């Protein structure tokens, strides 16, 4: 599950974006804020060029 974590906020008060595995009880921060998360996304066409 992807979610914004209001407990872990960045420099501008925005929540970080994380991956939560409910079954294992683990959390991984994917980006410090939503804008950074979106900027890291890659288009499907870009991925096909890499393979």
N, C-alpha and C positions, 0 to 999 in steps of 0.2 A: 504494500500500500504506500503510495506517495502522499505526503502531507506537508503543510506548512506548520512549523513548530513554534508556537507563540512563546514558549519558555526560552528558546535559544534565539535571541534577536541579534541582528547585525549592527553596524555602526550607525545606521540611519533609523533604527528601531523596527526594521522589517524582520519578519520571522525567517529562519532558515528553511530550506526545502530538504526534506529527508525521506528516506526509505525505511519503513517500519515492517519488520517481520513479526507478526502477532504470535504465530505459533512458537517461534524460537525466542521471542522476547528481545530481539536485537534492533538496533537503530544505526543507520549510517547517514551522515550528512552529505547530501549531494551538491549543495551550493549554499553559500552564506545568505543569499536572498533570492527572491523570485526572478528578478532581472538577470542575475548571473546564471540561474538555472536555464532560462530560455535561451540565453546567448550560447550555452554549451550544447544545445540541441543540434542535431545534424539531420539534414534532409535525407530522405530515403535514397534519392538519386545520387547524393554525394557518397553514401555508403557503398552503393553498387560500383562506383568508380574505383574504390579502394580494394575491391575483391577481384 
